[in-house]
Amino acid sequence: MNRRDDEGRIALLSLAFGLLAMVLVLVVVSASAVHLQRKRLYAVADAAAADAADALDDAAYYTGDGDLLLSDASVRASAADYVAAHADLAGVVVAADTGTPDGRTAVVVLDVDVRPLFVAFVPEAFAAGIRLRATSRAVADLR
């Protein structure tokens, strides 16, 4: 084998390695972006649950039933108001699971569909979003 037979093969190998490295960087950056969006969603869910735990259901509280401080409606309304005012992610919705199981605990469930950054390079037929869901609980202690 002489030197002329090997010409151009190193350039092709270098190009393929560079392309593989670029795809790897795009995947890692996109996964990191989705992870950061998930962390932000959990932060919003935690704050919304804390806010909803303070959303006293006036009718239940003033009728004398001290065990039922919260209602499903008060928790959902408070969570929806908080998300509308403070969510820094677009498309965050308060899920139907949001409410109170015992009248004292506010359970806030938030959903959002996110699209990774590398999806811009993928054809539309394969570019599905990722659904993120965050659940947070806070206990009302209004004694």
C-alpha positions as CSV (number, residue, x, y, z in Angstrom):
1,M,0.0,0.0,0.0
2,N,1.5,3.3,-0.9
3,R,0.9,6.8,0.2
4,R,-1.5,7.8,-2.6
5,D,-4.1,5.2,-1.5
6,D,-4.5,6.9,1.9
7,E,-5.1,10.4,0.6
8,G,-8.4,11.9,1.7
9,R,-9.3,9.3,4.3
10,I,-8.1,11.2,7.3
11,A,-10.1,14.3,6.2
12,L,-13.2,12.2,5.9
13,L,-12.6,10.6,9.3
14,S,-12.0,14.0,10.9
15,L,-15.2,15.4,9.3
16,A,-17.2,12.4,10.6
17,F,-15.7,12.8,14.1
18,G,-16.4,16.5,14.1
19,L,-20.0,15.9,13.1
20,L,-20.5,13.3,15.8
21,A,-19.0,15.7,18.4
22,M,-21.3,18.5,17.3
23,V,-24.4,16.2,17.6
24,L,-23.2,15.1,21.0
25,V,-22.9,18.7,22.2
26,L,-26.4,19.5,20.9
27,V,-27.9,16.6,22.7
28,V,-26.2,17.5,26.0
29,V,-27.2,21.1,25.7
30,S,-30.8,20.2,24.9
31,A,-31.0,17.7,27.8
32,S,-29.6,20.4,30.1
33,A,-32.1,22.9,29.0
34,V,-35.0,20.5,29.6
35,H,-33.6,19.7,33.1
36,L,-33.4,23.4,33.9
37,Q,-37.0,23.9,32.7
38,R,-38.0,21.0,35.0
39,K,-36.3,22.6,38.0
40,R,-38.0,25.9,37.2
41,L,-41.4,24.1,37.0
42,Y,-40.8,22.5,40.4
43,A,-39.9,25.8,41.9
44,V,-43.1,27.4,40.6
45,A,-45.1,24.4,41.8
46,D,-43.6,24.7,45.3
47,A,-44.3,28.4,45.5
48,A,-47.9,27.9,44.1
49,A,-48.5,25.2,46.7
50,A,-47.3,27.4,49.5
51,D,-49.5,30.2,48.2
52,A,-52.5,27.9,47.9
53,A,-52.0,26.6,51.4
54,D,-52.7,30.2,52.5
55,A,-55.8,30.4,50.4
56,L,-58.3,30.0,53.1
57,D,-61.8,28.9,52.0
58,D,-63.9,31.5,53.8
59,A,-67.1,29.6,53.7
60,A,-65.6,26.5,55.3
61,Y,-63.6,28.5,57.9
62,Y,-66.4,30.8,59.1
63,T,-69.1,28.1,59.3
64,G,-67.1,26.7,62.3
65,D,-65.6,23.6,60.7
66,G,-62.0,24.2,61.7
67,D,-60.8,21.0,60.1
68,L,-61.5,22.1,56.6
69,L,-59.5,25.2,55.9
70,L,-59.1,24.6,52.2
71,S,-61.3,23.5,49.3
72,D,-60.5,22.2,45.9
73,A,-61.8,25.4,44.3
74,S,-59.7,27.7,46.6
75,V,-56.6,25.7,45.9
76,R,-57.1,25.6,42.2
77,A,-58.0,29.3,42.0
78,S,-54.9,30.3,44.1
79,A,-52.6,28.1,42.1
80,A,-53.9,29.4,38.8
81,D,-53.5,33.0,39.9
82,Y,-50.0,32.3,41.1
83,V,-49.0,30.6,37.9
84,A,-50.4,33.4,35.8
85,A,-48.5,36.0,37.7
86,H,-45.2,34.2,38.3
87,A,-44.5,31.4,35.9
88,D,-41.5,32.1,33.8
89,L,-42.2,29.1,31.5
90,A,-44.6,29.5,28.7
91,G,-47.6,27.1,28.5
92,V,-47.7,26.1,32.2
93,V,-51.2,24.8,33.1
94,V,-52.7,23.8,36.4
95,A,-53.7,20.1,36.1
96,A,-57.0,18.7,37.2
97,D,-55.3,16.8,40.0
98,T,-54.8,20.1,41.9
99,G,-56.9,20.4,45.0
100,T,-56.9,19.2,48.6
101,P,-57.3,15.7,49.8
102,D,-58.0,16.5,53.5
103,G,-58.9,20.2,53.7
104,R,-55.5,21.1,55.2
105,T,-53.0,20.1,52.5
106,A,-52.8,22.0,49.2
107,V,-51.7,19.7,46.3
108,V,-50.6,21.6,43.2
109,V,-49.9,19.7,40.0
110,L,-48.5,21.7,37.0
111,D,-48.0,20.5,33.5
112,V,-46.0,22.0,30.6
113,D,-44.9,20.8,27.2
114,V,-41.3,21.7,26.4
115,R,-39.4,21.3,23.2
116,P,-35.7,20.6,23.4
117,L,-33.3,22.9,21.5
118,F,-32.1,20.3,19.1
119,V,-35.6,19.7,17.8
120,A,-35.1,22.6,15.3
121,F,-32.8,20.3,13.3
122,V,-35.3,17.3,13.3
123,P,-38.1,17.0,10.7
124,E,-41.6,18.0,12.1
125,A,-42.8,14.4,12.0
126,F,-40.3,13.4,14.6
127,A,-40.3,16.6,16.6
128,A,-42.5,15.7,19.6
129,G,-42.3,17.7,22.7
130,I,-41.6,16.5,26.2
131,R,-44.3,16.7,28.9
132,L,-43.1,17.8,32.3
133,R,-45.2,17.4,35.4
134,A,-44.5,18.8,38.8
135,T,-46.4,18.0,42.0
136,S,-46.0,19.9,45.2
137,R,-47.7,19.8,48.6
138,A,-48.0,22.4,51.4
139,V,-49.9,22.1,54.6
140,A,-52.1,24.9,55.9
141,D,-51.5,25.8,59.5
142,L,-53.9,28.6,60.3
143,R,-54.6,28.2,64.0
